[in-house]
Each structure stands twice: as C-alpha cells, then as structure tokens.
C-alpha cells in the first residue's frame, strides 16, 4: 500500500513539474509586464512631483499678491497638499511590489 501511494505521489509531482515547465513563458511575460508597470508608476510619481512643485510656485505667488488672488493661492496650496498625499501613495505603491518581493528571498 505504501508503494502505491509513493508511486501516486511521484506521478503527481512529475505532473506538477511538467506543468511548470510549460508555463515558463507565462511567468516571464508576467514578470516583464510587472517591471514595466513598476517603471511607469515611478515615472508617473516623478512627473506628478514636478507638476505639484510647479503648481505650488503658482500658489505661493498668488498667496503673496493682493486682493482675491490670495484666496486662489490658499485654495491651490490646499489642493497641492492633498495631491502630495496621492503622490506619496503612488510612490509607496510603485516601490511595494518590487522591493517586498525581492526582500522575501
């Protein structure tokens, strides 16, 4: 009975190995697409940071002016602060997949 179970286990293991050999291109494609996504997220975060820096300069200029422009400047400053949190979350997301997976090994 034990020999029969061992033969069955060996057959299952061999089947799994054969399945994994055939799925190698799928995993390579998955990893390749994941790396492209990671690069895009990092690039998007850097572009968003530059955009928000530019917007903050406009907000600061409007805040330091006279009249109703101060209100516009204050509103833009609040908007930049809120969007900085989005930028930060995007940076965390872009670093999460690669760094966490590499550190698990």
C-alpha positions as CSV (number, residue, x, y, z in Angstrom):
1,X,0.0,0.0,0.0
2,X,2.8,2.4,0.8
3,X,4.5,1.7,-2.6
4,X,1.3,2.5,-4.4
5,X,0.9,5.8,-2.5
6,X,4.5,6.7,-3.3
7,X,4.0,5.9,-7.0
8,X,0.9,8.1,-7.0
9,X,2.8,11.0,-5.2
10,X,5.6,10.7,-7.6
11,X,3.2,10.8,-10.5
12,X,1.6,14.0,-9.1
13,X,4.9,15.6,-8.5
14,X,6.1,14.8,-12.0
15,X,2.8,16.2,-13.4
16,X,3.3,19.5,-11.5
17,X,6.9,19.7,-12.7
18,X,5.8,19.2,-16.3
19,X,3.1,21.9,-15.9
20,X,5.6,24.4,-14.5
21,X,8.0,23.8,-17.4
22,X,5.2,24.6,-19.9
23,X,4.2,27.8,-18.0
24,X,7.7,29.4,-18.1
25,X,6.8,31.9,-20.9
26,X,3.7,32.9,-19.0
27,X,5.8,33.8,-15.9
28,X,8.4,35.6,-18.0
29,X,5.6,37.7,-19.6
30,X,4.1,38.4,-16.1
31,X,7.5,39.5,-14.7
32,X,8.2,41.6,-17.8
33,X,4.8,43.4,-17.6
34,X,5.3,43.9,-13.8
35,X,8.6,45.6,-14.4
36,X,7.1,47.8,-17.0
37,X,4.3,48.7,-14.6
38,X,6.8,49.5,-11.8
39,X,8.8,51.8,-14.2
40,X,5.6,53.5,-15.3
41,X,4.4,54.1,-11.7
42,X,7.8,55.5,-10.7
43,X,7.9,57.8,-13.7
44,X,4.3,58.9,-13.0
45,X,5.2,59.7,-9.4
46,X,8.2,61.8,-10.5
47,X,6.2,63.7,-13.1
48,X,3.4,64.3,-10.5
49,X,6.0,65.7,-8.1
50,X,7.4,68.1,-10.7
51,X,3.8,69.2,-11.6
52,X,2.9,69.8,-8.0
53,X,6.1,71.7,-7.4
54,X,5.2,74.0,-10.3
55,X,1.6,74.4,-9.0
56,X,3.0,75.3,-5.6
57,X,5.1,78.1,-7.1
58,X,1.9,79.5,-8.7
59,X,0.0,79.1,-5.4
60,X,2.8,80.9,-3.5
61,X,2.8,83.7,-6.0
62,X,-0.9,84.1,-5.8
63,X,-0.9,83.9,-1.9
64,X,1.6,86.7,-1.7
65,X,-0.3,89.0,-4.0
66,X,-3.1,91.4,-3.1
67,X,-6.8,91.0,-3.4
68,X,-8.8,88.0,-4.3
69,X,-5.7,86.2,-5.7
70,X,-4.9,85.4,-2.1
71,X,-7.9,83.1,-1.8
72,X,-7.0,81.4,-5.1
73,X,-3.5,80.9,-3.8
74,X,-4.7,79.4,-0.5
75,X,-7.0,77.1,-2.4
76,X,-4.2,76.0,-4.7
77,X,-2.0,75.4,-1.7
78,X,-4.6,73.1,-0.1
79,X,-5.0,71.3,-3.4
80,X,-1.3,70.7,-3.7
81,X,-1.1,69.4,-0.1
82,X,-3.9,66.9,-0.8
83,X,-2.3,65.8,-4.1
84,X,1.1,65.3,-2.3
85,X,-0.6,62.5,-0.3
86,X,-1.6,60.9,-3.6
87,X,1.9,61.3,-4.8
88,X,3.2,59.6,-1.7
89,X,0.8,56.7,-2.0
90,X,1.8,56.3,-5.6
91,X,5.5,56.1,-4.6
92,X,4.6,53.5,-1.9
93,X,2.7,51.5,-4.5
94,X,5.5,51.7,-7.0
95,X,8.1,50.5,-4.5
96,X,5.9,47.9,-2.8
97,X,5.8,45.2,-5.4
98,X,9.5,45.0,-6.3
99,X,11.1,45.7,-3.0
100,X,8.9,43.5,-0.9
101,X,9.2,40.6,-3.4
102,X,12.9,40.9,-3.5
103,X,13.3,41.1,0.3
104,X,11.3,37.9,0.8
105,X,14.1,35.7,-0.7
